[in-house]
């Protein structure tokens, strides 16, 4: 069975953070976090909550075994019946993975045709995309736009901000997106998108 320090170190590695990033983000010292991860110091509930908040996990998840086996199943009829408010005016995300997953998140994503506010910005991580329907336009910083057609895939590493948009003005694009735990998926204003659960 893993110790609390080992679990915290595994969680940091799963999230892709360096010690100095966690120290700054959780308002703790690098040496303190290092001691905790090596089980050389004890940690208060208050400081444990700081780490949980920084890692964007619930406190109980820290005490779960990361190796615990689990399955999150989404059936085809759930995918086909996915719908949410404003799907015709802004990108809509449906979760395909458990919220407890520490390594990656997966989404069924719809991008409506044409509108300027219907763009997705990716930053600080990796993303794999499969274009299920439609045509996706990918804007990498300082490069010409790339077009990915139906059935095509892309593996993107985005730190400065890669923009995804629908290249067709008439039909929506439907994507399978798998993003690393560190990836930020935001609109052009930097706001996170609401994630819907599939019924």
N, C-alpha and C positions, 0 to 999 in steps of 0.2 A: 504494500500500500504506500502511496506517495505521501511525503510530508507536506505541510502547508507551504513551506519555502519552495519545494520542487514544483508544486502545483502553480504557484505564482510565477516562477521562472518559465514553466511550460506555457502558461497563459500569455506572458509577455512575448515569447517567441512565436506563438500561434498568431498573435496580433501584429507581429512584425515591428515591434518597437525596440529602440535602444534604451539602455538605462537612463541616459541623460534626458531623453524625450519624456519618459515616465516621470522622472524626478521633477522636471519642470511642470508637466501637465497636472500632476497630482500634488504639487507643492510639498514634496518630500526630498530629502537629500539622496544623492546617488549612493553614498556610502551606506546609508540606512537601508535602502532597497536592496543593495548587494548583500548586506548582513542578513536581511530577512530571507532572501532567496537561498542563502546558504545555511539557513536554520541556525544562525549565530546570534540572533536577537529575537525578542518577542515583539508582537505588533498589537496595538490597541484596536478595538472595533472601529473607532473613529478613523484611524489611518487605513484600516482594511477597507472601509467604505470609500475612502478617497481613491484607492486603487481600483475598486470595483466600478466606481463612477467613471474613472478615466478609461478603463478597458471596455466600458459600456456593457457590463454584465451585471446580473443580480448576485447578491452576496452568496446565496446558496450554490450558485454555479462554481464558485471558487472551491467549494468543498466536495464537488462531484468529481469522480474520476474522469479525466479527459478521455481515457481509453474505453469508457463505458459504451457498449454496443447499443445502437439505436437505429431506427428507420423512420423516415418521414416520406410517406407515399402520397403522390398526387395522381389521380386517375385521369384518363383522357377526357371523360365527360366534364370533369371539373375545369380542365384547360379550355375546352370548347365553349363552356358557358360563362367564362370569366367576363365580368362587366363591373364598371365602377362609374361614379359620377364624373363628369367633365372629360370622359375618354375622347370626345370629339374635339376638345380644345387644348388639352395639355397631356404630356406623357403620364401614363398610368402603369404602376408596378404592382404585380401580384407575387407574394412570397411563395417560393417553391421549396424552401428549406426551413428547417427548424430554427426558431430564434435562439436556441441554445448552441447552435453551431459556432465554434470559435474560429474556424479556419477560413470559411468563405460563406457567402450568401448567394442564393440563386433566385432569379426573378423571371416571370413571364412579363414582358414589357410591350406596351403599345405606344407608338408615337403617331399622333394624328398628322394628316397632310398639311404641309405648307406653313402654318402659323409661326411667327417669329418666337412666340413664347413656348413653342413646342420643341425645345432643344434640351439636351441632356449634357451636362459637363461631368467628366470623370477626372479625378485627380488623386494623387498619393497612393497608387496601387496598381494592381493588374486586373484586367477584365477579359473574359472570353465571351464572344458573342456568336450566336448562330442565328442567321436571318431566316425565320420560318416563313414569313410572307412579306412581300414588298421589296423595297430597295432602300438601303441605308447609306447615308453620306457621313463619312468620318473625316473630321478636321483635326489633324495633328498640328501642334504649334510649328509655324514656319515651314509648312509643307503644303503642297497642293491637295485639295480634297480627294479622298478615295471613295469609290462607289463599290458597295458589296451587294450583290443581287441575291435573290431568293435561293436558299440552299447554301450560300457562302458563309464562311466563318472569319473571325478576326481574333487575334490574341494581342491585346493592347497593354502597354506599360505607360501609365499616364501620371506624370508628376506635376507638370506645369498646367495641365488642363487640356484634355481632348474633348472635342464637342461632337455629339452625335445628333443627326437630324434626319428627318424623312426627306428623301430627294424627290418624292412625287407629290404633286399638288392636289391629287385627286383621291388617292387611296392610302390608308394607314399602313405602317410597317409594324410587323409583329416579331419580337425578338426573344430568344432565350439568352439571358445574361447571367454569367457566373463571375462574381467579383470577390477579390481577396478581402480579408477582414479589415485591412487598412484603407481600402478604396473609398473615396467619398463620391457619392452619386448625387449631384445637386443641379438646380436650375442655374441659369446664367447669372442670377442675382446671388448665388451662393447658398440658397435655402434648400434643405433636404426635401425630397419628395415623400408624400405619404405612401406607406406600403400597405396594400390590402391583402387580407387573407382569402384564400379560395374556399368557397363553401363546400 
